[in-house]
Amino acid sequence: MLHVMCSKMFSKSECLAENLQEMKKYIVNIFRECVKSVMPRNVIKNTFKYDSKTLYVKDTKFCVSNNIYVVGFGKAVLEMALEIEQILDGSLKKAIVSVPFGVQQDLNNSKVLVMEAAKNNIPDRYAVENTKVITNTISELNEDDILIILISGGGSALLCSPTVSLNDKILTTTILSSHGASIEQLNTVRKALSNVKGGKLIKFVEKSTVISLILSDIVGDPLNSIASGPTTPNNDSNDLPMKIIKQFGLLDKIPSTVLKALKDNNNSLNSIKVNKRVHNYIIGNNKIALLTGVECVKNDYTPVLLTKSLQGNIKFVSIFYSKLILFVCELYLNSVNIDEILKNQLTSDIHKIDREIDVVFLINQVIEASSKKRGLCILSGGEPTVKVQGGGLGGRNQELALRISANIEQDHDCLKQFNIMFFSGGTDGIDGPTDACGAFGYPGLVEIAQSQGLNPSQSIKDNDSYGFYSLFNGGKDLLKIGHTGTNVMDLHILIIKPK
């Protein structure tokens, strides 16, 4: 465990600052290892093998009797394709990937064709053209060929073949989004207006074996939602897209071409059925990153993998974490007499955020840590949401850390007996429209900030967490690592250890 010896010449505040600094360094190392575990090349290495005439994907064998082709779409698929090319060692026939502008790199002696599109993650004519190249290529495959399809975050904008004009489709999704439609509702409409989403991409591959390798950036890893499910049967009812339009009262705002297409929507005709020659694999996700974190900390702390599916408004998520911290500290100090009221409050808050969290497991881990005088490292993942009301600059991870710091500023005697450090960071390296991936939160932050002339409460109201952290302590509580090249949503790391 991290131990910091503070000599008598240091003040209490200096000793605390040194302890917190060591905890930050530790958390950053854990976060980097978690991200490393879900980097595109690493997830391919860990799940994809090739031996002469046999492909191995996880525990499944595929006999190779002819050519192997690769197509892909998403922010991470170029690195995935290059790793597959290396593993196949000359056996790759052809690869085509559609990636965002700026991902292109110089490739020497590679069979991977890189096509760029979708600036700012918005489908454009380049995405449509790239999709045409992909569908033309896979439609020419033979029965004994193998097609590997690579999918990652951003794939929905990069695989685009609308049944209406591109402008009408973009306008429709923009209108729906501005009226509060959920990502699931948007995907339902997108699939109904696409020639390739909702399993329709497979229609272009008549006989070949299809292996789909997916890096998930969505809570719960729903195959029909990641990149709008191009290789998965669409189980939406035929009338669901129109019901969504009517639900938001948008019949007079949506283009007539779109309304006609949605009325004529027929999933039973357009979508694929479950097909034995199509194999979908989630090869990278939030859970893999979190399990890596558990392995990294287990020799230093009692680990708790709390959840991989944290969702909900960030205001409620921050309240949940604040109560969680208080509950853990009180339980640690008095594991014999658990405060049932606090336990029930915590359970109620948990159910607002994530019903999968096992409160009994959490309690047992805290009791174990207390009996061994060890600290705890609680790891969670998911993707909370922020309702932007202010004009500041920030992101959900930075705001979550700041909100938690503000919430736990209340004077609780038990908190004074622990060193507490919370970190929230985006695995893609970018949090909102900023150059930071996340930030740290801890007791005492608000008091220090106020002494520096800052107003954390106002920064929260203004959604200006980046502005706050940039000024606070010279920006030392922000983490900036740049674009990582992967994305499995957010990671939260909470360390609680006795002083």
C-alpha positions in Angstrom: 0.0 0.0 0.0 1.0 3.6 -0.4 2.6 4.9 2.8 3.7 8.4 3.3 5.6 9.2 6.4 5.2 12.8 7.5 7.8 14.2 9.8 7.0 16.5 12.7 8.4 19.5 10.7 5.3 19.3 8.3 2.0 20.8 9.2 -1.1 18.7 9.3 -2.4 20.2 6.0 1.0 19.6 4.4 0.9 16.0 5.5 -2.7 15.6 4.1 -1.7 17.2 0.8 1.2 14.7 0.5 -1.1 11.8 1.2 -3.6 12.9 -1.3 -0.9 13.5 -3.9 0.3 9.9 -3.6 -3.3 8.7 -3.9 -3.7 10.7 -7.1 -0.6 9.1 -8.6 -1.8 5.7 -7.6 -5.2 6.2 -9.2 -3.7 7.6 -12.4 -1.6 4.5 -12.8 -4.7 2.3 -12.2 -6.7 4.3 -14.7 -4.0 4.0 -17.4 -3.8 0.2 -16.9 -7.6 0.0 -17.2 -7.5 2.0 -20.5 -4.6 -0.1 -21.7 -6.5 -3.3 -21.3 -9.2 -2.1 -23.8 -6.9 -0.5 -26.4 -7.9 -1.8 -29.9 -4.8 -3.8 -30.5 -4.9 -5.4 -27.1 -8.5 -6.5 -27.3 -7.7 -8.1 -30.6 -4.6 -9.8 -29.2 -6.6 -11.2 -26.3 -9.4 -12.7 -28.3 -8.2 -13.4 -31.9 -5.7 -16.1 -32.9 -4.6 -17.6 -36.2 -2.9 -20.9 -36.7 -2.3 -22.1 -40.3 -5.9 -22.8 -41.6 -7.8 -22.1 -38.4 -9.1 -18.9 -36.8 -9.8 -18.7 -33.1 -12.1 -16.1 -31.7 -12.4 -16.5 -27.9 -13.3 -20.2 -27.6 -14.6 -20.7 -31.1 -12.8 -22.3 -34.1 -13.3 -21.3 -37.7 -11.8 -23.3 -40.5 -10.2 -21.1 -43.2 -10.6 -22.7 -46.7 -10.3 -19.5 -48.8 -9.9 -15.8 -48.4 -10.2 -13.6 -45.3 -11.7 -10.1 -45.7 -12.0 -7.3 -43.1 -14.3 -4.3 -43.0 -14.8 -1.9 -40.2 -16.4 1.3 -39.1 -15.7 3.3 -35.9 -13.1 5.3 -34.1 -11.0 2.3 -33.0 -11.3 0.0 -36.0 -8.1 1.0 -37.8 -5.9 -0.2 -35.0 -8.0 -3.3 -34.7 -7.6 -4.0 -38.5 -3.8 -3.5 -38.4 -3.5 -5.9 -35.5 -5.6 -8.5 -37.3 -3.4 -8.0 -40.4 -0.3 -8.7 -38.3 -1.8 -11.8 -36.7 -2.9 -13.2 -40.1 0.7 -12.8 -41.3 0.0 -12.4 -45.0 -3.3 -14.3 -45.1 -5.4 -11.2 -45.2 -7.0 -10.7 -48.7 -8.3 -7.2 -48.2 -9.4 -4.8 -45.5 -11.5 -1.6 -45.7 -12.2 0.7 -42.7 -14.3 3.8 -42.4 -12.8 6.1 -39.7 -13.2 9.7 -38.5 -11.2 12.4 -40.2 -7.8 12.7 -38.5 -7.3 9.0 -37.8 -5.6 8.3 -41.2 -1.9 7.3 -40.8 0.9 6.4 -43.2 0.7 2.6 -43.8 3.6 0.9 -45.3 3.0 -2.4 -47.1 -0.5 -2.8 -45.6 -3.6 -4.2 -47.2 -5.8 -2.0 -45.1 -7.6 0.7 -47.1 -8.4 3.6 -44.9 -11.4 5.9 -45.7 -12.2 9.0 -43.6 -15.6 10.5 -43.0 -18.1 11.9 -40.4 -16.4 15.1 -39.1 -17.7 15.8 -35.5 -19.4 12.4 -35.5 -22.0 13.5 -38.0 -22.7 11.4 -41.1 -21.8 13.0 -44.4 -21.5 12.2 -48.1 -18.1 10.7 -47.4 -19.6 8.2 -45.0 -22.2 7.3 -47.6 -19.6 6.8 -50.2 -17.4 4.7 -47.9 -20.4 2.6 -47.0 -21.0 2.0 -50.7 -17.5 0.7 -51.1 -17.9 -1.6 -48.1 -21.2 -3.1 -49.3 -19.9 -3.5 -52.9 -16.9 -5.4 -51.5 -18.7 -7.7 -49.2 -21.4 -8.5 -51.8 -18.7 -10.1 -54.0 -17.5 -12.6 -51.4 -17.8 -16.4 -52.0 -19.4 -19.0 -49.7 -16.0 -20.3 -48.5 -14.7 -16.8 -47.7 -14.6 -15.4 -44.2 -15.7 -11.8 -43.5 -14.5 -10.1 -40.3 -16.5 -7.0 -39.4 -15.0 -4.6 -36.9 -17.3 -2.2 -34.9 -16.6 0.4 -32.3 -17.9 3.7 -31.0 -18.7 6.2 -33.7 -19.6 3.4 -36.1 -23.2 4.6 -36.6 -22.1 7.9 -38.3 -19.4 6.1 -40.3 -21.7 3.4 -41.7 -24.4 5.3 -43.5 -26.8 4.3 -46.3 -30.1 6.1 -45.7 -33.3 5.2 -47.5 -34.1 8.9 -47.7 -31.9 11.9 -48.4 -29.0 12.3 -45.9 -30.1 15.8 -45.1 -33.6 14.6 -44.2 -32.3 11.8 -42.0 -29.9 14.2 -40.2 -32.7 16.7 -39.7 -35.0 14.1 -38.3 -32.5 12.8 -35.7 -31.6 16.4 -34.8 -35.2 17.3 -34.2 -35.8 14.2 -32.2 -32.7 14.8 -30.1 -33.6 18.4 -29.4 -37.0 17.3 -28.1 -35.5 14.9 -25.6 -35.5 11.5 -27.5 -33.3 8.9 -25.8 -30.4 7.2 -27.6 -32.6 4.1 -27.9 -35.4 6.0 -29.6 -32.9 7.7 -31.9 -31.5 4.3 -32.9 -34.9 2.9 -33.5 -35.6 5.7 -36.1 -32.1 5.5 -37.6 -32.5 1.7 -38.2 -35.8 2.2 -39.9 -34.2 4.8 -42.3 -31.2 2.7 -43.1 -30.1 0.1 -45.7 -27.4 -1.2 -43.4 -28.4 -0.7 -39.8 -30.6 -3.0 -37.7 -29.0 -6.1 -39.2 -29.4 -5.1 -42.8 -25.6 -5.0 -43.6 -25.7 -8.8 -43.5 -28.1 -8.8 -46.5 -25.1 -7.9 -48.6 -23.2 -11.0 -47.5 -25.2 -13.8 -49.0 -23.2 -16.9 -48.1 -19.9 -16.1 -46.3 -19.2 -16.8 -42.6 -19.3 -13.5 -40.8 -17.3 -12.8 -37.6 -18.2 -9.5 -35.9 -15.7 -8.1 -33.4 -17.2 -5.3 -31.3 -15.7 -2.8 -28.9 -18.7 -1.6 -26.8 -19.2 2.0 -25.7 -22.8 1.5 -24.5 -24.0 0.4 -21.0 -25.0 -3.3 -21.0 -23.4 -4.0 -24.4 -26.7 -4.3 -26.4 -25.7 -5.7 -29.8 -28.6 -4.0 -31.5 -27.6 -0.5 -30.2 -23.8 -0.5 -30.8 -23.4 1.4 -34.1 -27.2 0.8 -34.5 -26.7 -3.0 -34.7 -25.6 -3.6 -38.4 -25.0 -7.3 -37.8 -27.8 -8.0 -35.4 -31.5 -8.7 -36.1 -33.8 -5.8 -35.5 -36.5 -6.7 -33.0 -38.3 -3.3 -33.1 -41.9 -3.5 -34.1 -42.8 -2.1 -37.5 -44.8 0.8 -36.1 -42.4 1.8 -33.3 -40.6 4.5 -35.2 -43.8 6.3 -36.1 -45.0 5.9 -32.5 -41.8 7.8 -31.4 -42.5 10.6 -33.8 -46.1 10.9 -32.6 -45.0 10.7 -28.9 -43.0 13.9 -29.3 -45.7 15.6 -31.4 -43.4 16.0 -34.4 -45.6 14.9 -37.3 -45.7 18.5 -38.7 -41.9 19.0 -38.3 -40.5 15.8 -39.8 -39.8 15.8 -43.6 -42.6 14.1 -45.6 -40.1 11.7 -47.2 -39.1 10.4 -43.7 -42.8 10.0 -42.6 -43.5 7.9 -45.7 -40.4 5.8 -45.2 -41.4 5.2 -41.5 -45.0 4.3 -42.5 -43.7 1.8 -45.0 -41.1 0.3 -42.5 -41.3 -3.5 -42.4 -38.6 -5.2 -40.3 -39.8 -8.6 -41.1 -38.9 -8.0 -44.8 -35.8 -5.8 -44.4 -34.0 -7.2 -41.4 -32.1 -10.4 -41.1 -33.2 -13.3 -38.9 -30.9 -15.1 -36.4 -28.3 -16.6 -38.7 -26.0 -19.4 -37.8 -23.2 -18.1 -40.1 -23.2 -14.7 -38.3 -21.2 -14.6 -35.1 -21.1 -11.5 -32.9 -18.5 -11.1 -30.2 -18.1 -8.3 -27.6 -14.3 -8.3 -27.3 -13.8 -5.1 -25.3 -16.1 -3.3 -22.8 -16.3 -1.4 -19.5 -16.2 -4.7 -17.5 -12.9 -5.7 -19.0 -11.4 -2.4 -17.9 -12.8 -2.6 -14.4 -11.6 -6.2 -13.9 -8.1 -5.0 -14.9 -8.4 -2.4 -12.2 -9.4 -5.0 -9.6 -6.3 -7.1 -10.5 -4.1 -4.0 -10.2 -5.3 -2.9 -6.8 -5.9 -6.2 -5.0 -2.4 -6.4 -3.4 -2.8 -2.9 -2.0 -6.5 -2.5 -1.2 -9.6 -4.6 -0.7 -11.2 -4.2 -4.2 -14.9 -3.7 -4.8 -16.2 -3.9 -8.4 -19.4 -2.0 -7.6 -21.1 -1.8 -11.1 -20.3 -1.6 -14.8 -23.6 0.0 -15.7 -23.9 3.3 -13.9 -26.4 5.7 -15.5 -28.7 8.5 -14.6 -28.5 12.2 -14.0 -25.1 13.2 -12.6 -26.8 15.1 -9.8 -28.2 11.9 -8.4 -25.1 9.9 -9.2 -23.1 12.4 -7.1 -25.5 12.2 -4.2 -25.3 8.4 -4.4 -21.5 8.5 -4.2 -21.6 11.0 -1.3 -23.8 8.7 0.7 -21.8 5.7 -0.3 -18.6 7.3 1.1 -20.3 8.1 4.4 -21.8 4.6 4.6 -18.5 2.9 4.0 -16.6 5.1 6.5 -19.3 4.5 9.2 -19.4 0.8 8.5 -15.6 0.5 8.5 -15.5 2.1 12.0 -18.4 0.2 13.4 -19.0 -2.9 11.4 -20.9 -4.6 14.3 -23.7 -2.1 14.4 -24.7 -1.2 10.8 -26.9 1.9 10.6 -30.0 0.4 9.1 -31.4 3.8 8.2 -28.3 4.8 6.3 -28.2 1.4 4.7 -31.8 1.7 3.5 -31.2 5.2 2.2 -28.1 4.0 0.3 -30.1 1.1 -1.2 -32.8 3.5 -2.3 -30.3 5.7 -4.0 -28.6 2.7 -5.6 -31.9 1.6 -7.2 -32.2 5.1 -8.8 -28.8 4.6 -10.4 -28.3 0.9 -10.9 -30.3 -2.0 -9.6 -27.4 -4.4 -10.3 -25.3 -3.1 -7.4 -25.0 -5.8 -4.7 -25.2 -4.0 -1.4 -24.6 -7.2 0.6 -21.3 -7.8 -1.3 -20.3 -4.2 -0.7 -21.0 -4.5 3.1 -19.0 -7.8 3.3 -16.0 -6.2 1.5 -16.0 -3.2 3.9 -16.2 -5.5 6.9 -13.3 -7.6 5.5 -11.2 -4.5 4.9 -12.0 -3.2 8.4 -11.0 -6.5 10.0 -7.6 -6.3 8.2 -7.1 -2.6 8.6 -6.9 -2.2 4.9 -8.2 0.5 2.7 -10.8 0.0 0.0 -10.7 0.7 -3.7 -14.2 0.9 -5.2 -14.4 0.7 -9.0 -17.4 1.5 -11.1 -18.2 2.2 -14.7 -20.9 3.5 -17.0 -22.0 6.8 -18.5 -24.1 9.3 -16.4 -25.7 12.2 -18.1 -25.5 16.0 -17.5 -28.4 18.4 -18.1 -26.5 21.5 -19.4 -28.1 24.7 -18.1 -25.2 27.0 -17.8 -22.8 28.5 -20.3 -19.6 27.2 -18.8 -17.1 24.6 -20.1 -16.9 21.1 -18.7 -17.7 17.5 -19.0 -19.7 14.9 -17.0 -16.5 13.4 -15.3 -15.2 16.7 -14.1 -18.6 17.8 -12.9 -19.2 14.5 -11.1 -15.9 14.9 -9.2 -16.7 18.5 -8.3 -20.3 17.7 -7.2 -19.0 14.9 -4.9 -16.4 17.2 -3.4 -19.2 19.7 -2.6 -21.6 17.1 -1.3 -19.1 15.6 1.2 -18.0 19.0 2.5 -20.5 18.6 5.4 -18.9 18.1 8.7 -19.0 14.3 9.5 -16.7 13.2 12.2 -16.1 9.8 10.7 -14.8 11.2 7.4 -12.0 12.9 9.3 -10.5 9.5 10.1 -10.0 8.6 6.5 -8.1 9.7 3.4 -10.6 9.8 0.6 -10.0 10.3 -3.1 -12.4 10.0 -6.0 -11.6 10.1 -9.7 -13.9 10.0 -12.7 -12.4 9.8 -16.2 -13.5 9.0 -19.8 -11.6 6.1 -21.3 -11.5 7.9 -24.7 -9.3 10.6 -23.0 -11.7 13.4 -23.7 -14.4 14.7 -21.3 -16.9 16.9 -23.0 -15.5 19.7 -25.3 -12.3 19.9 -23.2 -8.7 18.5 -23.3 -9.1 16.7 -20.0 -10.4 13.2 -19.5 -11.6 13.8 -15.9 -10.8 15.1 -12.5 -10.3 14.3 -8.8 -12.7 15.1 -5.9 -12.1 14.8 -2.2 -13.1 16.3 1.2 -11.5 19.7 1.8 -11.5 20.7 -1.9 -14.2 23.2 -1.4 -12.5 24.9 1.6 -9.2 25.2 -0.3 -11.0 26.5 -3.4 -12.8 29.2 -1.4 -9.5 30.2 0.1 -8.3 30.7 -3.5 -11.2 32.9 -4.3 -13.2 30.3 -6.2 -16.8 29.4 -5.9 -17.5 25.7 -6.6 -21.2 26.0 -6.2 -21.4 28.6 -8.9 -19.2 26.6 -11.1 -21.6 23.7 -10.8 -24.6 25.9 -11.6 -22.8 27.2 -14.7 -21.7 23.7 -15.8 -18.2 25.2 -15.7 -16.2 22.3 -14.0 -13.3 22.7 -16.5 -13.1 26.4 -15.8 -13.0 25.7 -12.1 -10.4 22.9 -12.2 -8.2 24.9 -14.5 -7.9 27.6 -11.9 -8.0 25.4 -8.8 -4.5 24.5 -7.6 -3.1 25.4 -11.0 -5.0 22.6 -12.7 -3.3 19.8 -10.8 -6.7 18.1 -10.1 -7.4 17.7 -13.8 -6.1 14.7 -15.7 -5.0 15.2 -19.3 -3.9 12.2 -21.3 -5.1 13.1 -24.8 -7.1 10.9 -27.2 -6.6 7.2 -26.2 -7.9 5.6 -29.4 -10.5 3.6 -27.5 -13.8 4.1 -25.7 -15.6 1.9 -23.2 -17.4 4.8 -21.4 -16.3 6.2 -18.0 -14.4 4.7 -15.1 -14.8 5.8 -11.5 -12.1 5.0 -8.9 -12.8 5.7 -5.2 -10.1 5.1 -2.6 -11.0 5.1 1.1 -8.3 4.3 3.6 -7.9 4.9 7.3 -5.4 7.6 8.4 
